[in-house]
Amino acid sequence: MTAPALSGVLEAALYVDDLDKAEAFYAGLLGLERILRVDGRHVFFRAGETVVLCFVASATRQPPAKGALPVPPHGASGPGHLCFAAASLDRLRDHLTANHIAIEADFHWPHGPRSIYVRDPAGNSVEFADPALWAKP
């Protein structure tokens, strides 16, 4: 039996230590819409058709409280990675540098698309890439 087709990634999780800094970066700097925030636990943002979940890892390692949604404990240690599709990388680079965000890398992949890498306030690797990066040949 083959698995049913998946239509894409619905959400991606990053782990942060400061929700205020995460919100300033993802909503303030990048302009993502904040969907939901629970102080001390998480803040969620809309990024096109995908949702970026920023969790305080220690809070998500706790089992759900009685009567809460049965979301299993999870969490990670160390920096994660997230890549946003971005059509105007020159404008984005200018915006990031104007806001004192250090560019960690800016290069073209061997097959042509470009990626820019920065770090969010929690140290996660955040990539902005030409949408053609993973296009089917």
GUFI-735477 format. One record per atom (N, C-alpha, C): atom name; residue number from 1; x, y, z. Coordinates in pm, whole numbers, plus 50000, padded with zeros to 5 digits. Example, Ala and Ser with C-alpha at 12.3 -4.5 7.8 and 13.67 -1.06 7.14 Angstrom:
! residues 2
site->N pos->1 px->51319 py->49431 pz->50780
site->CA pos->1 px->51230 py->49550 pz->50780
site->C pos->1 px->51320 py->49670 pz->50780
site->N pos->2 px->51285 py->49775 pz->50708
site->CA pos->2 px->51367 py->49894 pz->50714
site->C pos->2 px->51290 py->50003 pz->50787
***
This chain:
! residues 137
site->N pos->1 px->50084 py->49882 pz->50000
site->CA pos->1 px->50000 py->50000 pz->50000
site->C pos->1 px->50089 py->50125 pz->50000
site->N pos->2 px->50063 py->50217 pz->49911
site->CA pos->2 px->50142 py->50340 pz->49905
site->C pos->2 px->50076 py->50447 pz->49991
site->N pos->3 px->50159 py->50536 pz->50040
site->CA pos->3 px->50110 py->50647 pz->50123
site->C pos->3 px->50033 py->50746 pz->50038
site->N pos->4 px->49931 py->50810 pz->50094
site->CA pos->4 px->49861 py->50914 pz->50019
site->C pos->4 px->49954 py->51034 pz->49998
site->N pos->5 px->49930 py->51107 pz->49891
site->CA pos->5 px->50014 py->51223 pz->49859
site->C pos->5 px->49999 py->51332 pz->49964
site->N pos->6 px->50110 py->51395 pz->49997
site->CA pos->6 px->50110 py->51508 pz->50089
site->C pos->6 px->50116 py->51636 pz->50006
site->N pos->7 px->50046 py->51739 pz->50050
site->CA pos->7 px->50038 py->51861 pz->49968
site->C pos->7 px->50136 py->51970 pz->50008
site->N pos->8 px->50212 py->51949 pz->50114
site->CA pos->8 px->50310 py->52051 pz->50154
site->C pos->8 px->50330 py->52050 pz->50304
site->N pos->9 px->50412 py->52142 pz->50351
site->CA pos->9 px->50438 py->52156 pz->50493
site->C pos->9 px->50339 py->52258 pz->50548
site->N pos->10 px->50260 py->52219 pz->50645
site->CA pos->10 px->50159 py->52306 pz->50703
site->C pos->10 px->50218 py->52397 pz->50810
site->N pos->11 px->50310 py->52342 pz->50889
site->CA pos->11 px->50373 py->52421 pz->50993
site->C pos->11 px->50516 py->52374 pz->51015
site->N pos->12 px->50596 py->52465 pz->51067
site->CA pos->12 px->50734 py->52434 pz->51101
site->C pos->12 px->50761 py->52494 pz->51238
site->N pos->13 px->50834 py->52421 pz->51323
site->CA pos->13 px->50859 py->52467 pz->51459
site->C pos->13 px->51005 py->52505 pz->51478
site->N pos->14 px->51024 py->52615 pz->51549
site->CA pos->14 px->51154 py->52657 pz->51597
site->C pos->14 px->51143 py->52671 pz->51748
site->N pos->15 px->51255 py->52658 pz->51815
site->CA pos->15 px->51256 py->52670 pz->51959
site->C pos->15 px->51336 py->52794 pz->51997
site->N pos->16 px->51277 py->52875 pz->52085
site->CA pos->16 px->51332 py->53004 pz->52123
site->C pos->16 px->51336 py->53014 pz->52275
site->N pos->17 px->51411 py->53109 pz->52325
site->CA pos->17 px->51415 py->53128 pz->52470
site->C pos->17 px->51346 py->53256 pz->52513
site->N pos->18 px->51310 py->53342 pz->52419
site->CA pos->18 px->51247 py->53470 pz->52453
site->C pos->18 px->51139 py->53500 pz->52350
site->N pos->19 px->51013 py->53491 pz->52391
site->CA pos->19 px->50902 py->53513 pz->52298
site->C pos->19 px->50895 py->53657 pz->52249
site->N pos->20 px->50931 py->53752 pz->52333
site->CA pos->20 px->50929 py->53893 pz->52290
site->C pos->20 px->51029 py->53916 pz->52177
site->N pos->21 px->51149 py->53860 pz->52191
site->CA pos->21 px->51250 py->53875 pz->52086
site->C pos->21 px->51207 py->53801 pz->51959
site->N pos->22 px->51148 py->53684 pz->51975
site->CA pos->22 px->51099 py->53609 pz->51858
site->C pos->22 px->50992 py->53690 pz->51787
site->N pos->23 px->50901 py->53749 pz->51861
site->CA pos->23 px->50794 py->53827 pz->51800
site->C pos->23 px->50849 py->53953 pz->51733
site->N pos->24 px->50946 py->54017 pz->51795
site->CA pos->24 px->51007 py->54135 pz->51733
site->C pos->24 px->51073 py->54099 pz->51600
site->N pos->25 px->51136 py->53982 pz->51594
site->CA pos->25 px->51204 py->53938 pz->51472
site->C pos->25 px->51104 py->53895 pz->51365
site->N pos->26 px->51017 py->53800 pz->51397
site->CA pos->26 px->50929 py->53742 pz->51296
site->C pos->26 px->50813 py->53833 pz->51257
site->N pos->27 px->50752 py->53900 pz->51353
site->CA pos->27 px->50641 py->53991 pz->51320
site->C pos->27 px->50694 py->54131 pz->51290
site->N pos->28 px->50778 py->54183 pz->51380
site->CA pos->28 px->50827 py->54320 pz->51364
site->C pos->28 px->50918 py->54338 pz->51243
site->N pos->29 px->51024 py->54261 pz->51237
site->CA pos->29 px->51122 py->54275 pz->51129
site->C pos->29 px->51076 py->54213 pz->50998
site->N pos->30 px->51026 py->54089 pz->51005
site->CA pos->30 px->50990 py->54019 pz->50881
site->C pos->30 px->50846 py->54044 pz->50838
site->N pos->31 px->50765 py->54101 pz->50924
site->CA pos->31 px->50628 py->54136 pz->50886
site->C pos->31 px->50530 py->54021 pz->50883
site->N pos->32 px->50563 py->53909 pz->50949
site->CA pos->32 px->50469 py->53797 pz->50953
site->C pos->32 px->50354 py->53831 pz->51047
site->N pos->33 px->50237 py->53785 pz->51012
site->CA pos->33 px->50119 py->53808 pz->51096
site->C pos->33 px->50124 py->53716 pz->51218
site->N pos->34 px->50110 py->53775 pz->51337
site->CA pos->34 px->50102 py->53694 pz->51458
site->C pos->34 px->49962 py->53634 pz->51464
site->N pos->35 px->49954 py->53504 pz->51484
site->CA pos->35 px->49826 py->53433 pz->51492
site->C pos->35 px->49784 py->53416 pz->51637
site->N pos->36 px->49878 py->53372 pz->51719
site->CA pos->36 px->49844 py->53333 pz->51856
site->C pos->36 px->49969 py->53341 pz->51942
site->N pos->37 px->49949 py->53384 pz->52065
site->CA pos->37 px->50060 py->53385 pz->52161
site->C pos->37 px->50007 py->53339 pz->52297
site->N pos->38 px->50083 py->53250 pz->52359
site->CA pos->38 px->50059 py->53209 pz->52496
site->C pos->38 px->50189 py->53237 pz->52570
site->N pos->39 px->50189 py->53341 pz->52653
site->CA pos->39 px->50311 py->53381 pz->52722
site->C pos->39 px->50372 py->53264 pz->52797
site->N pos->40 px->50504 py->53254 pz->52787
site->CA pos->40 px->50578 py->53147 pz->52852
site->C pos->40 px->50580 py->53017 pz->52776
site->N pos->41 px->50505 py->53008 pz->52664
site->CA pos->41 px->50498 py->52881 pz->52591
site->C pos->41 px->50524 py->52895 pz->52442
site->N pos->42 px->50446 py->52981 pz->52372
site->CA pos->42 px->50463 py->52987 pz->52226
site->C pos->42 px->50407 py->53116 pz->52167
site->N pos->43 px->50453 py->53141 pz->52044
site->CA pos->43 px->50395 py->53245 pz->51958
site->C pos->43 px->50399 py->53189 pz->51816
site->N pos->44 px->50286 py->53204 pz->51744
site->CA pos->44 px->50271 py->53148 pz->51610
site->C pos->44 px->50252 py->53259 pz->51508
site->N pos->45 px->50306 py->53239 pz->51388
site->CA pos->45 px->50301 py->53339 pz->51281
site->C pos->45 px->50257 py->53275 pz->51150
site->N pos->46 px->50187 py->53351 pz->51068
site->CA pos->46 px->50148 py->53306 pz->50935
site->C pos->46 px->50255 py->53351 pz->50836
site->N pos->47 px->50299 py->53256 pz->50752
site->CA pos->47 px->50398 py->53284 pz->50647
site->C pos->47 px->50344 py->53223 pz->50518
site->N pos->48 px->50265 py->53301 pz->50444
site->CA pos->48 px->50201 py->53247 pz->50325
site->C pos->48 px->50103 py->53138 pz->50364
site->N pos->49 px->50120 py->53020 pz->50307
site->CA pos->49 px->50033 py->52907 pz->50337
site->C pos->49 px->50082 py->52825 pz->50456
site->N pos->50 px->50195 py->52864 pz->50513
site->CA pos->50 px->50258 py->52789 pz->50620
site->C pos->50 px->50250 py->52869 pz->50750
site->N pos->51 px->50258 py->52799 pz->50861
site->CA pos->51 px->50262 py->52863 pz->50992
site->C pos->51 px->50398 py->52834 pz->51056
site->N pos->52 px->50459 py->52939 pz->51111
site->CA pos->52 px->50585 py->52925 pz->51183
site->C pos->52 px->50551 py->52925 pz->51332
site->N pos->53 px->50586 py->52816 pz->51398
site->CA pos->53 px->50559 py->52799 pz->51540
site->C pos->53 px->50689 py->52824 pz->51616
site->N pos->54 px->50688 py->52920 pz->51706
site->CA pos->54 px->50804 py->52945 pz->51792
site->C pos->54 px->50766 py->52904 pz->51934
site->N pos->55 px->50831 py->52800 pz->51982
site->CA pos->55 px->50803 py->52744 pz->52114
site->C pos->55 px->50918 py->52768 pz->52210
site->N pos->56 px->50887 py->52784 pz->52336
site->CA pos->56 px->50986 py->52773 pz->52443
site->C pos->56 px->50997 py->52623 pz->52470
site->N pos->57 px->51111 py->52565 pz->52437
site->CA pos->57 px->51126 py->52419 pz->52438
site->C pos->57 px->51091 py->52357 pz->52573
site->N pos->58 px->51137 py->52417 pz->52682
site->CA pos->58 px->51111 py->52357 pz->52814
site->C pos->58 px->50961 py->52350 pz->52842
site->N pos->59 px->50883 py->52445 pz->52792
site->CA pos->59 px->50738 py->52443 pz->52814
site->C pos->59 px->50670 py->52335 pz->52732
site->N pos->60 px->50723 py->52304 pz->52614
site->CA pos->60 px->50659 py->52204 pz->52529
site->C pos->60 px->50699 py->52062 pz->52567
site->N pos->61 px->50797 py->52048 pz->52653
site->CA pos->61 px->50837 py->51914 pz->52698
site->C pos->61 px->50744 py->51861 pz->52808
site->N pos->62 px->50657 py->51947 pz->52858
site->CA pos->62 px->50565 py->51908 pz->52964
site->C pos->62 px->50445 py->51836 pz->52903
site->N pos->63 px->50397 py->51730 pz->52966
site->CA pos->63 px->50277 py->51664 pz->52915
site->C pos->63 px->50158 py->51759 pz->52924
site->N pos->64 px->50057 py->51739 pz->52839
site->CA pos->64 px->49941 py->51828 pz->52843
site->C pos->64 px->49868 py->51818 pz->52977
site->N pos->65 px->49817 py->51931 pz->53020
site->CA pos->65 px->49739 py->51935 pz->53144
site->C pos->65 px->49608 py->51861 pz->53124
site->N pos->66 px->49549 py->51817 pz->53233
site->CA pos->66 px->49420 py->51748 pz->53226
site->C pos->66 px->49318 py->51840 pz->53161
site->N pos->67 px->49248 py->51790 pz->53059
site->CA pos->67 px->49148 py->51868 pz->52988
site->C pos->67 px->49202 py->51951 pz->52874
site->N pos->68 px->49335 py->51960 pz->52858
site->CA pos->68 px->49396 py->52035 pz->52748
site->C pos->68 px->49399 py->51949 pz->52622
site->N pos->69 px->49427 py->52011 pz->52511
site->CA pos->69 px->49444 py->51935 pz->52387
site->C pos->69 px->49555 py->51832 pz->52407
site->N pos->70 px->49541 py->51712 pz->52352
site->CA pos->70 px->49638 py->51606 pz->52377
site->C pos->70 px->49762 py->51612 pz->52287
site->N pos->71 px->49820 py->51730 pz->52275
site->CA pos->71 px->49943 py->51744 pz->52195
site->C pos->71 px->50057 py->51680 pz->52273
site->N pos->72 px->50126 py->51582 pz->52215
site->CA pos->72 px->50234 py->51515 pz->52288
site->C pos->72 px->50349 py->51611 pz->52318
site->N pos->73 px->50424 py->51585 pz->52424
site->CA pos->73 px->50541 py->51667 pz->52453
site->C pos->73 px->50640 py->51661 pz->52336
site->N pos->74 px->50710 py->51768 pz->52314
site->CA pos->74 px->50815 py->51775 pz->52211
site->C pos->74 px->50914 py->51881 pz->52253
site->N pos->75 px->51001 py->51921 pz->52167
site->CA pos->75 px->51102 py->52020 pz->52201
site->C pos->75 px->51236 py->51975 pz->52147
site->N pos->76 px->51323 py->52070 pz->52130
site->CA pos->76 px->51455 py->52041 pz->52075
site->C pos->76 px->51559 py->52125 pz->52147
site->N pos->77 px->51683 py->52087 pz->52133
site->CA pos->77 px->51794 py->52163 pz->52189
site->C pos->77 px->51882 py->52209 pz->52075
site->N pos->78 px->51935 py->52327 pz->52088
site->CA pos->78 px->52027 py->52379 pz->51987
site->C pos->78 px->51953 py->52449 pz->51875
site->N pos->79 px->52028 py->52516 pz->51789
site->CA pos->79 px->51965 py->52592 pz->51682
site->C pos->79 px->51900 py->52504 pz->51575
site->N pos->80 px->51788 py->52551 pz->51525
site->CA pos->80 px->51718 py->52484 pz->51416
site->C pos->80 px->51739 py->52563 pz->51287
site->N pos->81 px->51664 py->52525 pz->51185
site->CA pos->81 px->51675 py->52591 pz->51055
site->C pos->81 px->51537 py->52604 pz->50994
site->N pos->82 px->51515 py->52717 pz->50929
site->CA pos->82 px->51391 py->52744 pz->50857
site->C pos->82 px->51427 py->52823 pz->50733
site->N pos->83 px->51363 py->52792 pz->50622
site->CA pos->83 px->51388 py->52864 pz->50497
site->C pos->83 px->51258 py->52923 pz->50445
site->N pos->84 px->51260 py->53054 pz->50419
site->CA pos->84 px->51146 py->53123 pz->50359
site->C pos->84 px->51172 py->53141 pz->50210
site->N pos->85 px->51070 py->53123 pz->50127
site->CA pos->85 px->51079 py->53158 pz->49986
site->C pos->85 px->51066 py->53310 pz->49976
site->N pos->86 px->51157 py->53373 pz->49904
site->CA pos->86 px->51157 py->53519 pz->49892
site->C pos->86 px->51195 py->53557 pz->49749
site->N pos->87 px->51107 py->53629 pz->49683
site->CA pos->87 px->51129 py->53665 pz->49543
site->C pos->87 px->51224 py->53783 pz->49526
site->N pos->88 px->51230 py->53874 pz->49621
site->CA pos->88 px->51312 py->53994 pz->49608
site->C pos->88 px->51425 py->53993 pz->49709
site->N pos->89 px->51526 py->53913 pz->49681
site->CA pos->89 px->51635 py->53896 pz->49777
site->C pos->89 px->51721 py->54020 pz->49794
site->N pos->90 px->51737 py->54101 pz->49690
site->CA pos->90 px->51814 py->54224 pz->49705
site->C pos->90 px->51746 py->54319 pz->49802
site->N pos->91 px->51615 py->54336 pz->49788
site->CA pos->91 px->51540 py->54424 pz->49879
site->C pos->91 px->51543 py->54368 pz->50021
site->N pos->92 px->51531 py->54237 pz->50032
site->CA pos->92 px->51534 py->54175 pz->50163
site->C pos->92 px->51669 py->54194 pz->50230
site->N pos->93 px->51775 py->54175 pz->50154
site->CA pos->93 px->51910 py->54196 pz->50210
site->C pos->93 px->51925 py->54339 pz->50259
site->N pos->94 px->51880 py->54436 pz->50179
site->CA pos->94 px->51887 py->54577 pz->50220
site->C pos->94 px->51808 py->54601 pz->50348
site->N pos->95 px->51689 py->54540 pz->50358
site->CA pos->95 px->51605 py->54555 pz->50477
site->C pos->95 px->51673 py->54496 pz->50600
site->N pos->96 px->51730 py->54378 pz->50586
site->CA pos->96 px->51797 py->54314 pz->50698
site->C pos->96 px->51917 py->54395 pz->50745
site->N pos->97 px->52001 py->54437 pz->50652
site->CA pos->97 px->52121 py->54511 pz->50692
site->C pos->97 px->52084 py->54649 pz->50749
site->N pos->98 px->51979 py->54712 pz->50696
site->CA pos->98 px->51935 py->54841 pz->50750
site->C pos->98 px->51885 py->54826 pz->50893
site->N pos->99 px->51842 py->54705 pz->50929
site->CA pos->99 px->51795 py->54676 pz->51064
site->C pos->99 px->51901 py->54605 pz->51148
site->N pos->100 px->52027 py->54614 pz->51105
site->CA pos->100 px->52142 py->54564 pz->51180
site->C pos->100 px->52138 py->54412 pz->51202
site->N pos->101 px->52083 py->54341 pz->51104
site->CA pos->101 px->52085 py->54194 pz->51108
site->C pos->101 px->52205 py->54149 pz->51024
site->N pos->102 px->52296 py->54080 pz->51087
site->CA pos->102 px->52417 py->54034 pz->51018
site->C pos->102 px->52381 py->53926 pz->50916
site->N pos->103 px->52434 py->53940 pz->50796
site->CA pos->103 px->52418 py->53839 pz->50692
site->C pos->103 px->52528 py->53736 pz->50713
site->N pos->104 px->52489 py->53614 pz->50739
site->CA pos->104 px->52586 py->53508 pz->50763
site->C pos->104 px->52640 py->53451 pz->50632
site->N pos->105 px->52555 py->53444 pz->50531
site->CA pos->105 px->52596 py->53396 pz->50399
site->C pos->105 px->52499 py->53450 pz->50295
site->N pos->106 px->52550 py->53477 pz->50177
site->CA pos->106 px->52471 py->53524 pz->50062
site->C pos->106 px->52540 py->53466 pz->49940
site->N pos->107 px->52477 py->53368 pz->49876
site->CA pos->107 px->52544 py->53301 pz->49765
site->C pos->107 px->52444 py->53241 pz->49668
site->N pos->108 px->52494 py->53202 pz->49552
site->CA pos->108 px->52416 py->53132 pz->49451
site->C pos->108 px->52455 py->52984 pz->49456
site->N pos->109 px->52354 py->52898 pz->49458
site->CA pos->109 px->52376 py->52755 pz->49454
site->C pos->109 px->52429 py->52716 pz->49316
site->N pos->110 px->52496 py->52600 pz->49303
site->CA pos->110 px->52552 py->52560 pz->49174
site->C pos->110 px->52450 py->52559 pz->49060
site->N pos->111 px->52322 py->52533 pz->49090
site->CA pos->111 px->52221 py->52531 pz->48984
site->C pos->111 px->52153 py->52667 pz->48965
site->N pos->112 px->52203 py->52773 pz->49032
site->CA pos->112 px->52158 py->52909 pz->49005
site->C pos->112 px->52084 py->52985 pz->49112
site->N pos->113 px->51989 py->52925 pz->49186
site->CA pos->113 px->51915 py->53003 pz->49285
site->C pos->113 px->52005 py->53059 pz->49396
site->N pos->114 px->51958 py->53165 pz->49457
site->CA pos->114 px->52034 py->53236 pz->49560
site->C pos->114 px->51971 py->53214 pz->49697
site->N pos->115 px->52055 py->53213 pz->49801
site->CA pos->115 px->52010 py->53204 pz->49940
site->C pos->115 px->52084 py->53307 pz->50024
site->N pos->116 px->52012 py->53362 pz->50119
site->CA pos->116 px->52069 py->53452 pz->50221
site->C pos->116 px->52040 py->53388 pz->50356
site->N pos->117 px->52140 py->53382 pz->50441
site->CA pos->117 px->52126 py->53324 pz->50575
site->C pos->117 px->52152 py->53428 pz->50682
site->N pos->118 px->52067 py->53429 pz->50786
site->CA pos->118 px->52086 py->53511 pz->50904
site->C pos->118 px->52055 py->53424 pz->51026
site->N pos->119 px->52068 py->53479 pz->51144
site->CA pos->119 px->52031 py->53412 pz->51268
site->C pos->119 px->51919 py->53491 pz->51335
site->N pos->120 px->51820 py->53420 pz->51388
site->CA pos->120 px->51717 py->53488 pz->51466
site->C pos->120 px->51773 py->53511 pz->51607
site->N pos->121 px->51701 py->53582 pz->51693
site->CA pos->121 px->51754 py->53611 pz->51826
site->C pos->121 px->51786 py->53488 pz->51911
site->N pos->122 px->51725 py->53373 pz->51880
site->CA pos->122 px->51754 py->53251 pz->51955
site->C pos->122 px->51870 py->53172 pz->51895
site->N pos->123 px->51925 py->53220 pz->51784
site->CA pos->123 px->52037 py->53151 pz->51720
site->C pos->123 px->51996 py->53053 pz->51612
site->N pos->124 px->51866 py->53045 pz->51581
site->CA pos->124 px->51822 py->52958 pz->51471
site->C pos->124 px->51871 py->53013 pz->51338
site->N pos->125 px->51905 py->52924 pz->51248
site->CA pos->125 px->51948 py->52962 pz->51113
site->C pos->125 px->51823 py->52989 pz->51029
site->N pos->126 px->51811 py->53113 pz->50981
site->CA pos->126 px->51697 py->53152 pz->50900
site->C pos->126 px->51749 py->53184 pz->50759
site->N pos->127 px->51696 py->53110 pz->50663
site->CA pos->127 px->51737 py->53124 pz->50524
site->C pos->127 px->51623 py->53188 pz->50446
site->N pos->128 px->51660 py->53274 pz->50352
site->CA pos->128 px->51565 py->53331 pz->50257
site->C pos->128 px->51618 py->53290 pz->50120
site->N pos->129 px->51535 py->53222 pz->50042
site->CA pos->129 px->51585 py->53164 pz->49917
site->C pos->129 px->51494 py->53198 pz->49800
site->N pos->130 px->51555 py->53203 pz->49685
site->CA pos->130 px->51481 py->53213 pz->49560
site->C pos->130 px->51386 py->53094 pz->49554
site->N pos->131 px->51259 py->53117 pz->49524
site->CA pos->131 px->51163 py->53005 pz->49520
site->C pos->131 px->51205 py->52891 pz->49426
site->N pos->132 px->51294 py->52918 pz->49332
site->CA pos->132 px->51340 py->52814 pz->49239
site->C pos->132 px->51438 py->52717 pz->49303
site->N pos->133 px->51478 py->52742 pz->49427
site->CA pos->133 px->51577 py->52656 pz->49492
site->C pos->133 px->51541 py->52509 pz->49483
site->N pos->134 px->51418 py->52474 pz->49511
site->CA pos->134 px->51375 py->52335 pz->49511
site->C pos->134 px->51277 py->52304 pz->49399
site->N pos->135 px->51274 py->52387 pz->49295
site->CA pos->135 px->51184 py->52362 pz->49184
site->C pos->135 px->51223 py->52233 pz->49112
site->N pos->136 px->51123 py->52162 pz->49066
site->CA pos->136 px->51150 py->52039 pz->48990
site->C pos->136 px->51214 py->52077 pz->48857
site->N pos->137 px->51314 py->52001 pz->48815
site->CA pos->137 px->51380 py->52030 pz->48686
site->C pos->137 px->51287 py->52004 pz->48569
***
